[in-house]
Amino acid sequence: MAVYLIADVKVTDDAWISDYAANVHDIVHNHGGKYLSRSGNITTIEGEELGTTLLALLEFPSKEAVQAFVNDPAYAKYRQARQAGSISRFHIIDDTDVAGTIPYLPKG
């Protein structure tokens, strides 16, 4: 079962972005993860716009791999810089269907 990390970020100071973008990919990869998207091209089509500047979608082999990435000492300085220069929400979701009606997804 794959799990996904969704990073929902509102940048308040962009000083951290270039260093983060240049280095965090390798740390993600070290934990079996990969970026599926890291985009600032966000269009809200329903509901209240949240002011998000960046959305990233990452795939990992397990929730434990996500936790290992987030807690990796090599990631600490990048996490601190991002937190200082943004309002960030990170979410972990799995590849299940809560209703259980999509035949190719396990019921969650």
C-alpha positions in Angstrom: 0.0 0.0 0.0 1.4 3.4 -1.0 0.9 6.5 1.2 1.0 10.1 0.1 2.3 13.2 1.8 0.5 16.3 0.8 2.4 19.5 1.7 0.1 22.6 1.6 2.3 25.6 2.0 1.6 29.4 2.2 5.0 31.1 1.7 5.5 34.1 4.0 9.3 34.6 3.2 10.7 32.9 0.2 14.4 32.9 1.3 14.3 29.2 2.1 12.8 27.9 -1.1 15.8 27.5 -3.4 17.9 25.7 -0.8 15.0 23.5 0.1 14.2 22.7 -3.5 17.8 21.8 -4.3 18.3 19.5 -1.4 15.2 17.9 0.0 14.5 15.7 -3.0 17.5 13.6 -2.2 16.4 13.2 1.4 12.9 12.1 0.2 14.5 9.6 -2.1 16.6 8.2 0.7 13.4 7.1 2.4 11.9 5.5 -0.7 9.8 8.5 -1.6 9.4 10.5 -4.8 7.8 13.7 -5.7 4.7 13.3 -7.9 4.2 17.1 -8.1 5.6 20.3 -6.5 3.7 23.1 -8.0 2.7 26.7 -7.5 0.1 26.5 -10.2 -3.0 26.2 -8.0 -6.5 27.0 -9.0 -9.3 26.7 -6.4 -12.4 25.5 -8.2 -14.7 25.0 -5.2 -14.7 26.4 -1.7 -12.9 29.2 0.0 -9.4 29.9 -1.4 -6.8 29.2 1.4 -4.0 31.4 0.1 -1.8 28.3 -0.6 1.3 29.2 -2.6 2.7 25.7 -3.1 1.3 22.2 -3.1 3.5 19.2 -3.2 2.4 15.6 -3.5 4.9 12.9 -2.6 4.6 9.1 -2.6 6.2 6.9 0.0 6.1 3.1 0.5 4.7 3.4 4.0 3.6 5.7 6.8 6.8 4.8 8.6 8.9 5.9 5.6 7.1 9.3 5.8 7.8 9.6 9.5 11.5 8.6 8.9 11.8 11.4 6.3 10.2 14.0 8.5 12.3 13.0 11.4 15.6 12.6 9.5 18.3 14.8 11.0 19.4 15.7 7.5 16.0 17.2 6.9 15.9 19.2 10.2 17.5 22.5 8.9 15.3 22.5 5.8 12.1 21.8 7.9 13.1 24.6 10.3 13.7 27.1 7.4 10.4 26.1 5.8 8.5 26.5 9.0 10.1 29.9 9.6 9.2 31.1 6.2 5.7 29.7 5.7 2.5 28.4 7.1 2.6 24.7 6.3 0.3 21.8 6.7 1.5 18.3 6.0 -1.0 15.5 5.6 -0.5 11.8 5.1 -3.2 9.9 3.2 -3.2 6.3 2.0 -4.6 4.8 -1.2 -7.9 3.5 0.2 -11.5 4.4 -0.6 -13.4 5.3 2.6 -16.7 4.2 1.0 -15.3 1.0 -0.4 -17.1 1.4 -3.8 -14.1 2.0 -6.1 -13.2 -1.5 -7.2 -9.4 -0.9 -7.7 -8.9 0.7 -4.2 -8.9 -1.2 -0.9 -11.7 -0.1 1.5 -10.3 2.3 4.0 
